[in-house]
Amino acid sequence: MVREFEPVLPPYRIKVVEPIAFLDAKQRREAIEAAGYNPFNLRADQITIDLLSDSGTGATSDAQEGAAALGDESYAGARSWFRFHDEVTDLTGYPFILPVHQGRAGERVLFGSLLKPGQICLSNTHFDTTHANVELVGAQARDLPCPEAADLDSAEPFKGNIDLAALERALAGPNGGRVGLVLMTITNNGLGAQPVSMANLRATSELCRRHRVPFFLDAARFAENAWLVHTREPEYRDWTPRRIATAAFQYADGCVVSLKKDGLSAVGGFIGLRDRQLHAACEANLIATEGFSTYGGLAGHDLERLARGLREVVDPAYLRARAASTARLARLINEAGVDTVQPAGIHALYLNAGRLLPHLSPERFPGHSLGCQLYLDGGIRCAELGSLYLGTLDDEHRLVTPAPFELVRLAIPRRVYTDTHLEYVAATLADIAKDPERVTGYRIVSAPPLLRHFKVRLEPVSAGT
C-alpha cells in the first residue's frame, strides 16, 4: 500500500505546454475590481493558477488527439458515434445512450422528460446547475446528506452518502407520492468532493425499487468515486476502478454524466437509460434542442476523444497519481494552518474559510473573501461554496439565512498542473494564514435571481462597517 509521503509518479509526461500569466499585484487588483470582485468575470489571461473548475479544463492525451483525427462528421450515424456508443455501453451496461454537449444539457433533457411540476427530486446533494434544472421544470430539489457530512474534520470515509433513514422517511411519508426522482451525485461535489460507498448505492437502489421511484446517478466523477471505493471500502480492494464503476451504474435506472470531468475532454456528456419509453421521450427532446441522437451537439472529433478518454480515466496508475497529488496538496495546506474538509477527495479540496477568518461574519461572505485574497496575493482563481452561493438573501441582497459552512473550492484540472504549481498555491495560503485579519469582507452590489454566484458583482467592505 502506498503511503502518503511516498512519491507517486504520474503515468505520463508532458509534450505540449501553454504559457501562464504573471500579473503584478497592482494589475491583479485592477483586474478583480473591474470584474466586480467575482472570479467568474476574470479573463483567463489574468490568471496564474486556475482552480475555478475541473470541468472541461483537463489536458488531453496524444492518443485522444490522434483519435480525434479520425472524427467522422456525418450528420447521422457517424462512425465516431458508434465508437463512443460502444465504449459507453460497455462501461455502464445501459441499453440506451444519448449524447449531449455537456452535463447540464443532459439534466435539462432528462428532467424535462422525467419530472413534472410539483414533484420532488431527492439527492445526497444537488449541485448548482442540477438544482436549477430541477426548479426550471417546476419541481423541488431537496438534499438529504448523511449525518457524517456535518463534521468537516472527521475521517469518515464516505461523507458523500445519502441519509438512508431520511430517504426512507421521505419515500414512505405523506409526500412520498410526489417524489419523482432520487438522484445520487458521485462524487458529492457540493459536500467536499466526498465519495459515495457501494453499500449506500445498493441500499438506495433497494429503497427506490421498493417504492417504485426512479433512481439515477449524476456520475460526472464516476472514476474518481470508483477509486475512492477501491481504497476505502474493504469489499472492493481487489476490484479494478472500471469494474467498480460498472457495478455502480448497474444499481441505478439510468444516469446523466458530464464528460467534461472524467471523460477527460473539454466538452461532452451523455444520458444512460434502461427504460425504452423514457428514452423515446428524451430522444425527441434531444433532437429538437441539442442535435440528432447520434451526435447530440458534439462533433465527431469530440466523440472520438471521449471514447478514448473513458478508457484512460479508469487507469489505476492515473487515478493513484491524481489522488496522491491532491492528498499532498491537502497536507501542505493543513501544515500551513488552513483546515480543509477531511478526508481529502480527488477532484477538489475545500478550504474552511469560516474557521480561518472568524473576524468575518457570514454577511461578509468569508469564503468569497478568501477566494478574492487568493487572487489578489497569487493570481489564483477558485470558487466559493458558502453563504454567497448557498445562503438565502432578501430583495436588497442582504443575507437572511447563512450557509451551514463557509467553504472555498480548489478544483484541480486533470493532468494540467504539476506538484510545483500546487506548492505555490499552498505557499500563498500559508502567507494569508499568517495574518488572516487583513482579509476584508464583501457586500453584494447586484445579483441575478438564479445561479447568482456566476454573475454577482460585489465590493469590499472596510473594517467595522
SVG drawing of the C-alpha trace seen along z (x, -y; Angstrom):
<svg xmlns="http://www.w3.org/2000/svg" viewBox="-50 -51 59 60">
<polyline fill="none" stroke="black" stroke-width="0.4" points="0.0,0.0 1.4,-3.4 1.9,-5.7 1.1,-9.4 4.7,-10.7 6.0,-8.4 6.2,-10.0 3.7,-8.7 4.7,-9.3 2.0,-10.4 1.8,-7.8 2.5,-10.3 5.0,-13.0 4.3,-16.5 4.6,-17.0 2.8,-20.3 2.9,-23.4 0.9,-26.6 2.2,-29.8 0.5,-31.2 0.1,-34.8 2.0,-36.5 0.3,-39.8 1.8,-42.0 -0.1,-43.0 -1.4,-46.3 -2.6,-44.6 -4.4,-41.9 -6.2,-44.4 -7.3,-46.4 -8.5,-43.1 -10.6,-41.9 -12.1,-45.3 -13.1,-45.5 -14.6,-42.0 -16.9,-43.2 -14.8,-41.1 -16.3,-38.0 -13.6,-35.5 -16.0,-34.2 -15.7,-37.6 -11.9,-37.5 -10.2,-36.9 -8.3,-33.6 -5.2,-35.6 -5.3,-37.3 -5.0,-34.0 -1.8,-32.4 -3.2,-29.2 -6.8,-28.4 -8.7,-26.3 -12.1,-27.6 -13.4,-24.3 -12.3,-20.9 -15.0,-20.8 -13.6,-20.8 -10.2,-22.2 -8.1,-19.0 -5.4,-18.0 -6.0,-15.5 -3.5,-12.8 -1.7,-12.2 -3.9,-9.1 -7.0,-11.2 -5.7,-13.8 -4.8,-11.0 -8.2,-9.5 -9.8,-13.0 -8.2,-13.0 -10.4,-10.0 -13.5,-12.1 -16.4,-11.4 -18.6,-14.5 -21.5,-12.8 -24.8,-14.3 -26.3,-10.9 -24.9,-7.5 -21.2,-8.7 -18.6,-6.1 -17.4,-8.2 -20.8,-7.9 -20.7,-4.1 -17.2,-4.0 -18.4,-6.3 -21.7,-4.4 -19.9,-1.1 -17.5,-2.4 -20.3,-4.0 -22.4,-0.9 -19.6,1.4 -18.8,-0.9 -22.4,-1.4 -24.4,1.6 -27.3,-0.7 -29.1,0.3 -30.0,-3.3 -27.4,-6.1 -28.0,-9.7 -25.0,-12.0 -25.2,-15.6 -22.7,-18.5 -22.4,-18.7 -23.9,-17.5 -26.4,-20.4 -27.8,-19.8 -28.4,-16.2 -30.1,-17.4 -32.4,-19.6 -33.4,-16.8 -33.8,-14.2 -35.6,-16.3 -37.9,-17.7 -38.9,-14.2 -39.0,-12.6 -40.1,-15.2 -43.5,-17.0 -44.3,-20.4 -44.9,-19.9 -42.8,-16.7 -39.7,-16.4 -36.2,-15.3 -34.2,-13.9 -30.4,-13.8 -27.4,-13.4 -26.6,-17.0 -27.7,-18.7 -25.0,-20.9 -25.8,-24.4 -27.0,-23.7 -28.6,-20.4 -30.7,-22.3 -31.6,-25.0 -32.7,-22.4 -34.9,-20.7 -36.6,-24.0 -36.9,-25.1 -39.3,-22.2 -41.4,-23.2 -40.1,-20.5 -38.5,-20.9 -34.9,-19.9 -34.2,-18.6 -30.9,-17.4 -30.5,-14.5 -26.8,-14.4 -25.7,-11.8 -25.2,-13.0 -21.4,-12.3 -21.1,-15.1 -21.8,-17.7 -18.4,-17.0 -15.8,-18.6 -12.9,-17.3 -13.7,-13.7 -12.0,-10.9 -15.3,-9.2 -14.6,-7.7 -18.0,-8.1 -19.4,-11.5 -20.9,-11.8 -23.6,-9.2 -27.3,-10.0 -29.0,-9.8 -30.8,-6.4 -33.1,-6.9 -34.2,-10.3 -34.7,-8.9 -36.9,-6.1 -39.0,-8.6 -39.4,-10.8 -40.4,-7.9 -42.8,-6.4 -44.2,-9.7 -47.2,-11.8 -45.2,-13.4 -43.8,-10.1 -46.1,-10.1 -44.6,-13.4 -41.1,-12.1 -40.4,-11.8 -36.7,-11.0 -33.8,-10.1 -30.5,-11.4 -27.2,-10.4 -24.2,-12.6 -20.9,-10.7 -18.6,-12.0 -20.5,-14.5 -19.2,-17.8 -21.4,-20.0 -20.1,-18.4 -16.4,-18.4 -15.6,-16.0 -16.6,-13.2 -17.3,-9.7 -20.5,-7.5 -20.0,-4.0 -21.2,-1.0 -23.2,0.1 -25.0,-3.2 -25.7,-3.0 -27.1,0.6 -29.3,-0.4 -30.6,-3.4 -31.4,-1.3 -33.3,1.2 -35.4,-1.6 -36.2,-3.2 -37.3,0.1 -39.5,0.9 -41.2,-2.5 -41.1,-2.4 -39.3,-5.7 -36.7,-6.1 -33.1,-6.1 -30.4,-7.9 -26.8,-8.8 -25.2,-12.2 -21.9,-10.5 -19.6,-13.2 -16.8,-11.8 -17.6,-8.1 -14.0,-7.1 -12.8,-9.1 -15.6,-7.7 -14.6,-4.2 -11.0,-4.8 -12.1,-6.0 -14.3,-3.0 -11.4,-0.8 -9.1,-2.4 -11.7,-2.9 -14.4,-0.1 -12.7,3.2 -15.0,5.4 -13.7,3.7 -10.0,3.7 -9.4,6.3 -11.7,4.7 -10.5,2.5 -11.8,-1.0 -13.6,-0.2 -15.3,2.9 -16.4,0.8 -17.8,-2.0 -19.8,0.5 -21.2,2.1 -22.3,-1.4 -24.1,-2.1 -25.9,1.2 -27.5,0.1 -29.4,-2.7 -32.1,-3.0 -30.0,-5.4 -27.6,-8.3 -26.7,-11.7 -23.0,-12.4 -20.9,-15.4 -17.8,-14.0 -16.0,-17.3 -14.7,-15.7 -14.0,-12.0 -14.4,-12.0 -11.0,-13.8 -12.4,-16.2 -13.3,-19.9 -16.9,-19.1 -19.4,-16.2 -21.7,-14.1 -24.4,-11.5 -27.7,-10.2 -27.9,-6.5 -31.3,-4.8 -32.9,-1.4 -36.5,-2.4 -37.4,-2.4 -40.4,-4.8 -38.3,-7.3 -35.6,-7.0 -38.1,-7.9 -39.2,-11.0 -35.6,-12.1 -34.6,-11.4 -37.4,-13.6 -36.4,-16.4 -32.7,-16.0 -33.3,-16.1 -35.4,-19.2 -33.0,-21.1 -29.5,-19.6 -29.0,-17.7 -29.6,-14.4 -29.5,-11.4 -26.1,-10.2 -24.3,-13.4 -26.3,-15.5 -24.4,-18.7 -21.0,-17.1 -18.6,-17.0 -17.2,-13.6 -13.7,-14.5 -15.3,-15.2 -16.9,-11.7 -13.5,-10.2 -11.7,-12.0 -14.4,-10.9 -14.3,-7.3 -10.6,-7.2 -10.8,-9.3 -13.3,-6.9 -10.6,-4.2 -7.8,-6.4 -9.7,-7.7 -10.1,-4.3 -6.4,-3.5 -5.4,-2.7 -2.0,-4.4 -3.6,-7.6 -6.1,-7.6 -3.5,-6.7 -1.3,-9.6 -4.1,-12.1 -5.4,-11.1 -1.8,-11.3 -1.3,-14.8 -4.5,-16.1 -3.7,-14.5 -0.2,-16.0 -1.7,-19.5 -4.1,-19.0 -1.3,-18.1 0.7,-21.2 -2.3,-23.4 -3.1,-21.9 0.5,-22.3 0.3,-25.9 -2.6,-26.4 -5.6,-26.2 -8.2,-23.5 -9.8,-21.5 -12.7,-19.2 -11.5,-15.8 -10.6,-13.3 -9.2,-14.7 -11.2,-13.9 -9.7,-13.8 -11.1,-16.5 -11.0,-19.3 -10.1,-20.5 -12.5,-22.6 -10.9,-25.2 -12.7,-26.0 -12.8,-29.8 -15.1,-30.3 -12.6,-28.9 -9.7,-30.8 -11.5,-34.1 -13.5,-34.3 -13.4,-38.1 -15.8,-38.0 -19.4,-37.2 -21.4,-35.2 -22.9,-38.5 -19.5,-39.5 -19.0,-36.2 -15.8,-34.8 -15.5,-32.1 -15.7,-34.7 -13.3,-36.9 -10.7,-34.2 -11.1,-33.4 -10.6,-37.0 -7.5,-37.2 -6.0,-34.2 -6.3,-36.0 -5.0,-39.3 -2.0,-37.6 -1.2,-35.0 -3.3,-35.2 -5.1,-32.0 -8.7,-31.7 -11.2,-29.5 -14.8,-29.3 -16.8,-30.0 -19.2,-27.4 -20.6,-29.3 -23.2,-31.9 -22.8,-33.7 -23.6,-30.5 -25.9,-28.8 -27.3,-31.5 -30.8,-33.0 -30.9,-36.7 -33.6,-39.3 -34.6,-41.7 -31.8,-44.1 -29.2,-41.3 -28.7,-41.1 -28.0,-37.7 -31.1,-36.2 -30.1,-32.6 -26.3,-31.7 -24.9,-28.5 -24.0,-25.8 -20.3,-26.2 -18.2,-28.9 -16.0,-26.9 -13.7,-27.6 -13.3,-25.0 -9.9,-24.5 -10.9,-22.4 -7.9,-20.7 -7.8,-20.2 -6.8,-16.8 -3.2,-16.4 -2.6,-20.1 -0.7,-21.3 2.5,-19.8 3.1,-19.5 5.3,-22.6 2.3,-24.6 0.2,-23.2 3.1,-24.0 2.7,-27.7 -1.0,-27.5 -0.1,-26.2 2.5,-28.8 0.1,-31.6 -2.4,-30.2 0.3,-30.0 1.0,-33.7 -2.7,-34.5 -2.8,-32.3 0.0,-34.3 -2.2,-37.4 -5.8,-36.4 -7.3,-39.6 -6.0,-41.6 -8.6,-39.8 -11.6,-42.1 -15.2,-41.2 -17.6,-42.0 -21.1,-43.0 -23.3,-42.4 -23.9,-45.3 -26.0,-43.3 -27.1,-39.7 -29.4,-37.7 -32.2,-35.8 -31.0,-32.3 -27.4,-31.0 -26.3,-34.3 -22.7,-33.2 -21.9,-33.2 -22.8,-36.8 -22.9,-38.5 -20.9,-41.8 -19.6,-42.8 -17.5,-45.5 -15.1,-45.3 -16.3,-46.4 -13.9,-48.3 -13.3,-47.1 -16.1,-47.9 -18.8,-48.6"/>
</svg>
